[in-house]
């Protein structure tokens, strides 16, 4: 029988399925895709906490709806660090990342157009969930390589020990479930 975690965030309530990521750890799966109401409400609440910025950046793919909606509400641009080089990705820069929800390591890429958009700008890193912080580190490295200035790191949820970090801001805590 499927177990669920009840999440209260941005004035809304969602039932998140508990999923196994290892023999010793389960997580509550938070997926913003297709939940427009949650995306809009979360973006609005994160913006209230956000420092002034010129551009947002997120990693492909789960942070995209949030970055889009925040950028729309703020009237600014956003950049997506891609998981693969596309035919239109000119002169890519890359960084390797290991995420808790992805098996094995992966790389994130920015093309010349994205680098130019970040260069010299105040950049806010956004994601749906911050857990181990590996995706944040990768995005920090890409922003620094691109010449951007990181002004903050934000998420809807901070999972596990990430909730104790002082270098991020978020809306709610998300527990880990140890077996």
Backbone as CSV, one residue per row, in Angstrom:
resi,resn,N_x,N_y,N_z,CA_x,CA_y,CA_z,C_x,C_y,C_z
1,UNK,0.837,-1.177,0.000,0.000,0.000,0.000,0.890,1.253,0.000
2,UNK,0.604,2.180,-0.891,1.370,3.417,-1.032,1.183,4.299,0.197
3,UNK,2.284,4.846,0.697,2.227,5.785,1.802,2.408,7.191,1.250
4,UNK,1.868,8.169,1.976,1.926,9.562,1.540,2.374,10.463,2.678
5,UNK,2.965,11.591,2.288,3.326,12.640,3.227,2.452,13.847,2.898
6,UNK,1.817,14.434,3.901,0.974,15.610,3.680,1.839,16.861,3.772
7,UNK,1.910,17.585,2.674,2.711,18.806,2.584,1.794,20.018,2.570
8,UNK,2.134,21.013,3.391,1.441,22.301,3.392,2.468,23.337,2.941
9,UNK,2.235,23.966,1.791,3.177,24.952,1.265,2.423,26.013,0.466
10,UNK,2.815,27.257,0.631,2.257,28.387,-0.112,0.734,28.431,-0.017
11,UNK,0.201,28.070,1.154,-1.236,28.109,1.370,-1.999,26.930,0.771
12,UNK,-1.282,25.935,0.272,-1.909,24.779,-0.364,-1.498,23.496,0.354
13,UNK,-2.253,22.443,0.141,-1.956,21.134,0.710,-1.865,20.118,-0.415
14,UNK,-0.819,19.283,-0.349,-0.630,18.224,-1.341,-0.241,16.936,-0.624
15,UNK,-0.678,15.820,-1.177,-0.296,14.492,-0.685,0.826,13.982,-1.586
16,UNK,2.029,13.815,-1.019,3.182,13.388,-1.793,3.430,11.900,-1.570
17,UNK,3.563,11.123,-2.645,3.862,9.698,-2.467,5.265,9.508,-1.908
18,UNK,5.420,8.549,-1.016,6.729,8.223,-0.453,7.367,7.185,-1.371
19,UNK,8.586,7.486,-1.839,9.278,6.645,-2.818,10.658,6.249,-2.292
20,UNK,11.069,5.044,-2.600,12.366,4.539,-2.164,13.464,5.013,-3.106
21,UNK,14.549,5.552,-2.530,15.715,5.922,-3.327,16.909,5.017,-3.035
22,UNK,16.805,4.247,-1.939,17.852,3.271,-1.601,17.278,2.277,-0.602
23,UNK,18.102,1.321,-0.188,17.674,0.337,0.807,17.429,0.961,2.175
24,UNK,17.979,2.147,2.381,17.873,2.775,3.698,17.118,4.108,3.697
25,UNK,16.702,4.586,2.529,16.120,5.929,2.457,14.918,5.994,1.525
26,UNK,13.866,6.645,2.012,12.696,6.992,1.205,12.574,8.514,1.204
27,UNK,11.986,9.044,0.150,11.704,10.482,0.071,10.245,10.688,-0.306
28,UNK,9.724,11.852,0.022,8.399,12.256,-0.435,8.600,12.922,-1.791
29,UNK,7.992,12.371,-2.830,8.208,12.857,-4.202,7.412,14.134,-4.450
30,UNK,8.136,15.221,-4.629,7.533,16.535,-4.901,7.731,16.852,-6.371
31,UNK,6.654,16.851,-7.125,6.711,17.093,-8.567,5.809,18.278,-8.897
32,UNK,6.399,19.375,-9.353,5.610,20.560,-9.695,4.998,20.472,-11.093
33,UNK,5.559,19.619,-11.939,5.017,19.493,-13.292,3.510,19.281,-13.236
34,UNK,2.787,20.027,-14.004,1.334,19.975,-14.208,0.529,20.557,-13.054
35,UNK,1.162,20.970,-11.966,0.440,21.569,-10.850,0.604,23.094,-10.935
36,UNK,-0.185,23.691,-11.803,-0.077,25.124,-12.065,-0.387,25.931,-10.814
37,UNK,-1.421,25.550,-10.088,-1.797,26.273,-8.879,-0.640,26.328,-7.881
38,UNK,0.010,25.207,-7.668,1.138,25.134,-6.736,2.338,25.933,-7.251
39,UNK,2.594,25.854,-8.542,3.717,26.586,-9.133,3.532,28.091,-8.985
40,UNK,2.351,28.580,-9.315,2.073,30.020,-9.224,2.158,30.501,-7.776
41,UNK,1.543,29.757,-6.850,1.549,30.156,-5.439,2.955,30.115,-4.851
42,UNK,3.717,29.074,-5.183,5.087,28.960,-4.665,5.971,30.078,-5.208
43,UNK,5.855,30.360,-6.491,6.650,31.439,-7.097,6.368,32.767,-6.396
44,UNK,5.117,33.050,-6.166,4.728,34.303,-5.501,5.361,34.415,-4.114
45,UNK,5.352,33.328,-3.354,5.898,33.353,-1.995,7.425,33.429,-1.986
46,UNK,8.090,32.752,-2.910,9.560,32.824,-2.977,9.999,34.229,-3.372
47,UNK,9.291,34.839,-4.308,9.629,36.196,-4.755,9.609,37.170,-3.570
48,UNK,8.695,36.981,-2.642,8.618,37.857,-1.462,9.904,37.808,-0.642
49,UNK,10.613,36.676,-0.683,11.840,36.492,0.094,13.103,36.786,-0.715
50,UNK,12.962,36.950,-2.016,14.115,37.021,-2.914,14.816,38.379,-2.881
51,UNK,16.148,38.370,-2.955,16.890,39.619,-3.097,16.733,40.137,-4.528
52,UNK,17.062,41.403,-4.755,17.000,41.914,-6.120,17.912,41.095,-7.041
53,UNK,17.415,40.778,-8.229,18.202,40.010,-9.193,17.808,40.415,-10.612
54,UNK,18.696,40.076,-11.550,18.470,40.402,-12.962,18.006,39.205,-13.772
55,UNK,18.391,38.011,-13.323,18.096,36.783,-14.065,18.043,35.612,-13.085
56,UNK,17.242,34.608,-13.441,17.141,33.379,-12.655,17.832,32.255,-13.412
57,UNK,18.308,31.248,-12.679,18.837,30.047,-13.313,18.322,28.837,-12.554
58,UNK,18.036,27.767,-13.283,17.645,26.496,-12.709,18.244,25.377,-13.544
59,UNK,18.222,24.177,-12.977,18.710,23.010,-13.710,17.527,22.309,-14.368
60,UNK,17.782,21.763,-15.553,16.778,20.954,-16.230,16.492,19.734,-15.361
61,UNK,15.327,19.366,-15.025,14.102,19.835,-15.585,13.060,20.241,-14.561
62,UNK,13.125,19.696,-13.340,12.021,19.921,-12.409,11.905,21.359,-11.916
63,UNK,12.953,22.148,-11.996,12.876,23.537,-11.568,12.350,24.481,-12.637
64,UNK,12.180,23.990,-13.854,11.777,24.863,-14.970,10.428,25.544,-14.730
65,UNK,9.374,24.829,-14.325,8.102,25.539,-14.131,8.215,26.671,-13.112
66,UNK,8.954,26.429,-12.028,9.130,27.454,-11.001,9.902,28.650,-11.545
67,UNK,11.016,28.405,-12.221,11.818,29.501,-12.777,11.005,30.306,-13.790
68,UNK,10.260,29.615,-14.631,9.416,30.308,-15.615,8.416,31.224,-14.911
69,UNK,7.704,30.676,-13.933,6.653,31.460,-13.276,7.231,32.613,-12.470
70,UNK,8.352,32.382,-11.805,8.986,33.479,-11.086,9.428,34.573,-12.054
71,UNK,10.056,34.176,-13.151,10.507,35.155,-14.149,9.321,35.928,-14.725
72,UNK,8.223,35.232,-14.976,7.024,35.883,-15.510,6.500,36.915,-14.518
73,UNK,6.390,36.526,-13.252,5.877,37.451,-12.235,6.824,38.620,-11.984
74,UNK,8.129,38.393,-12.129,9.130,39.428,-11.862,9.446,40.280,-13.092
75,UNK,9.066,39.797,-14.260,9.370,40.524,-15.489,10.834,40.463,-15.886
76,UNK,11.491,39.321,-15.581,12.900,39.151,-15.932,13.074,37.862,-16.729
77,UNK,14.305,37.577,-17.135,14.619,36.367,-17.902,15.059,35.248,-16.981
78,UNK,15.026,34.025,-17.507,15.574,32.882,-16.783,16.359,32.009,-17.734
79,UNK,17.286,31.245,-17.164,18.184,30.374,-17.910,18.022,28.963,-17.368
80,UNK,18.066,27.987,-18.282,18.008,26.580,-17.896,19.351,25.932,-18.207
81,UNK,19.983,25.360,-17.178,21.196,24.568,-17.391,20.734,23.205,-17.906
82,UNK,21.143,22.865,-19.119,20.672,21.647,-19.796,21.464,20.420,-19.396
83,UNK,20.805,19.258,-19.512,21.448,17.980,-19.199,22.207,17.404,-20.390
84,UNK,22.032,18.008,-21.547,22.767,17.548,-22.726,23.004,18.738,-23.644
85,UNK,23.985,18.584,-24.510,24.287,19.631,-25.477,23.327,19.470,-26.659
86,UNK,22.633,20.533,-26.991,21.701,20.543,-28.119,22.430,21.062,-29.354
87,UNK,21.841,20.853,-30.518,22.483,21.314,-31.754,22.652,22.827,-31.773
88,UNK,21.814,23.536,-31.048,21.883,24.994,-30.996,22.743,25.505,-29.837
89,UNK,23.365,24.614,-29.080,24.225,25.012,-27.966,25.619,25.308,-28.504
90,UNK,25.931,26.584,-28.609,27.213,27.027,-29.172,28.211,27.255,-28.043
91,UNK,29.434,26.753,-28.214,30.517,26.934,-27.239,30.082,26.610,-25.810
92,UNK,29.607,25.401,-25.542,29.083,25.094,-24.207,30.158,25.065,-23.125
93,UNK,29.727,25.477,-21.937,30.510,25.235,-20.733,29.755,24.152,-19.975
94,UNK,30.485,23.380,-19.151,29.841,22.255,-18.488,30.337,22.086,-17.063
95,UNK,29.537,21.343,-16.289,29.893,20.969,-14.931,29.223,19.631,-14.642
96,UNK,29.878,18.814,-13.820,29.327,17.509,-13.460,28.554,17.626,-12.153
97,UNK,27.475,16.848,-12.038,26.634,16.883,-10.846,26.124,15.484,-10.515
98,UNK,25.961,15.233,-9.215,25.369,13.987,-8.711,24.177,14.383,-7.861
99,UNK,22.971,14.037,-8.304,21.743,14.396,-7.591,21.170,13.182,-6.889
100,UNK,20.460,13.416,-5.793,19.866,12.322,-5.029,18.789,11.581,-5.823
101,UNK,18.120,12.281,-6.746,17.024,11.655,-7.496,17.445,11.126,-8.861
102,UNK,18.716,11.253,-9.199,19.212,10.753,-10.481,20.293,9.717,-10.225
103,UNK,20.155,8.560,-10.849,21.176,7.520,-10.677,22.395,7.872,-11.510
104,UNK,23.556,7.814,-10.878,24.794,8.132,-11.583,24.995,9.627,-11.691
105,UNK,26.147,10.005,-12.191,26.436,11.429,-12.363,25.900,11.895,-13.709
106,UNK,25.723,13.175,-13.811,25.291,13.783,-15.064,26.022,15.114,-15.216
107,UNK,25.900,15.709,-16.375,26.521,17.006,-16.615,25.436,18.029,-16.911
108,UNK,25.734,19.273,-16.578,24.874,20.393,-16.919,25.652,21.331,-17.824
109,UNK,24.955,21.915,-18.794,25.598,22.732,-19.822,24.890,24.075,-19.984
110,UNK,25.682,25.069,-20.318,25.180,26.362,-20.759,25.856,26.699,-22.077
111,UNK,25.088,27.215,-23.001,25.651,27.674,-24.263,26.058,29.136,-24.187
112,UNK,26.680,29.601,-25.255,27.185,30.976,-25.298,26.089,32.009,-25.035
113,UNK,24.890,31.807,-25.580,23.801,32.767,-25.370,23.427,32.883,-23.895
114,UNK,23.384,31.747,-23.207,23.056,31.758,-21.782,24.187,32.390,-20.968
115,UNK,25.423,32.092,-21.348,26.576,32.680,-20.671,26.521,34.200,-20.804
116,UNK,26.223,34.688,-21.995,26.135,36.140,-22.202,25.015,36.764,-21.374
117,UNK,23.907,36.033,-21.219,22.791,36.532,-20.425,23.153,36.628,-18.938
118,UNK,24.008,35.723,-18.458,24.403,35.704,-17.046,25.577,36.642,-16.736
119,UNK,26.427,36.871,-17.700,27.662,37.624,-17.493,27.388,39.018,-16.929
120,UNK,27.971,39.279,-15.757,27.850,40.590,-15.126,26.508,40.837,-14.450
121,UNK,25.655,39.839,-14.394,24.311,40.014,-13.839,24.196,39.440,-12.426
122,UNK,23.202,39.958,-11.690,22.834,39.414,-10.381,21.926,38.211,-10.647
123,UNK,22.358,37.050,-10.178,21.678,35.799,-10.520,21.105,35.132,-9.271
124,UNK,19.846,34.757,-9.354,19.201,33.986,-8.304,19.037,32.553,-8.796
125,UNK,19.598,31.609,-8.046,19.460,30.188,-8.365,18.155,29.701,-7.747
126,UNK,17.326,29.009,-8.537,16.054,28.492,-8.026,15.902,27.017,-8.386
127,UNK,15.231,26.295,-7.503,14.956,24.883,-7.757,13.700,24.494,-6.988
128,UNK,13.155,23.342,-7.320,11.970,22.882,-6.617,12.325,22.398,-5.217
129,UNK,13.365,21.558,-5.113,13.794,20.992,-3.836,15.314,21.077,-3.737
130,UNK,15.790,21.496,-2.569,17.224,21.423,-2.278,17.382,20.293,-1.274
131,UNK,18.230,19.338,-1.623,18.451,18.193,-0.738,19.919,18.106,-0.355
132,UNK,20.709,17.441,-1.174,22.136,17.296,-0.863,22.919,18.568,-1.191
133,UNK,22.368,19.407,-2.049,23.045,20.629,-2.448,23.944,20.463,-3.662
134,UNK,24.016,19.254,-4.210,24.890,19.014,-5.363,24.451,19.802,-6.592
135,UNK,23.157,19.866,-6.854,22.678,20.645,-7.999,22.998,22.122,-7.813
136,UNK,22.863,22.614,-6.580,23.207,24.015,-6.310,24.675,24.285,-6.594
137,UNK,25.547,23.377,-6.126,26.982,23.554,-6.376,27.271,23.617,-7.865
138,UNK,26.634,22.744,-8.623,26.845,22.732,-10.072,26.373,24.041,-10.696
139,UNK,25.206,24.524,-10.280,24.704,25.783,-10.819,25.589,26.957,-10.400
140,UNK,26.083,26.942,-9.160,27.019,27.983,-8.712,28.245,28.022,-9.619
141,UNK,28.791,26.851,-9.900,29.985,26.768,-10.747,29.696,27.317,-12.138
142,UNK,28.556,26.947,-12.712,28.207,27.453,-14.046,28.041,28.971,-14.042
143,UNK,27.357,29.504,-13.026,27.157,30.955,-12.949,28.504,31.665,-12.824
144,UNK,29.394,31.139,-11.983,30.715,31.741,-11.820,31.515,31.679,-13.111
145,UNK,31.484,30.524,-13.813,32.171,30.402,-15.104,31.624,31.394,-16.120
146,UNK,30.319,31.683,-16.014,29.673,32.599,-16.951,29.887,34.063,-16.578
147,UNK,30.455,34.323,-15.402,30.711,35.700,-14.981,29.544,36.353,-14.272
148,UNK,28.584,35.562,-13.813,27.456,36.105,-13.066,27.766,36.225,-11.593
149,UNK,26.963,37.016,-10.882,27.121,37.199,-9.429,25.905,36.580,-8.751
150,UNK,26.125,35.542,-7.966,25.030,34.860,-7.282,24.570,35.720,-6.105
151,UNK,23.272,36.042,-6.092,22.716,36.862,-5.010,21.873,36.041,-4.044
152,UNK,21.569,34.792,-4.403,20.783,33.950,-3.515,20.496,32.601,-4.141
153,UNK,20.045,31.688,-3.285,19.678,30.345,-3.714,18.357,30.005,-3.047
154,UNK,17.344,29.668,-3.839,15.998,29.496,-3.317,15.366,28.204,-3.809
155,UNK,14.444,27.704,-2.995,13.683,26.517,-3.381,12.316,26.552,-2.712
156,UNK,11.426,25.763,-3.249,10.136,25.592,-2.599,10.352,24.827,-1.299
157,UNK,11.149,23.733,-1.368,11.348,22.857,-0.221,12.827,22.626,0.055
158,UNK,13.155,22.501,1.331,14.492,22.075,1.755,14.311,20.706,2.402
159,UNK,14.995,19.728,1.845,14.823,18.345,2.268,15.930,17.917,3.224
160,UNK,15.531,17.261,4.325,16.516,16.736,5.264,17.376,17.831,5.858
161,UNK,18.704,17.582,5.893,19.658,18.520,6.488,19.754,19.850,5.750
162,UNK,19.285,19.910,4.520,19.320,21.170,3.770,18.547,22.265,4.503
163,UNK,17.556,21.881,5.287,16.759,22.855,6.032,17.592,23.622,7.056
164,UNK,18.751,23.083,7.414,19.627,23.746,8.385,20.639,24.694,7.734
165,UNK,20.694,24.699,6.412,21.657,25.559,5.716,21.302,27.029,5.911
166,UNK,22.319,27.853,6.014,22.118,29.297,6.185,22.288,30.061,4.873
167,UNK,22.735,29.362,3.817,23.006,30.032,2.537,21.867,29.879,1.536
168,UNK,20.721,29.368,1.976,19.565,29.204,1.093,18.327,29.768,1.772
169,UNK,17.279,29.990,0.974,15.976,30.265,1.570,14.945,29.413,0.848
170,UNK,13.884,29.069,1.563,12.896,28.117,1.060,11.569,28.366,1.774
171,UNK,10.527,27.702,1.282,9.207,27.894,1.873,8.893,26.907,2.991
172,UNK,9.245,25.636,2.801,8.920,24.621,3.802,9.996,23.555,3.862
173,UNK,10.038,22.844,4.983,10.929,21.708,5.159,10.247,20.450,4.637
174,UNK,11.051,19.516,4.124,10.570,18.219,3.673,11.416,17.153,4.361
175,UNK,10.791,16.289,5.154,11.583,15.285,5.876,12.086,14.167,4.960
176,UNK,13.145,13.513,5.408,13.610,12.265,4.814,13.068,11.127,5.661
177,UNK,12.887,9.971,5.063,12.338,8.818,5.774,13.355,7.692,5.741
178,UNK,13.974,7.449,6.893,15.000,6.423,6.984,14.364,5.085,7.375
179,UNK,14.819,4.023,6.697,14.253,2.693,6.944,15.025,1.989,8.049
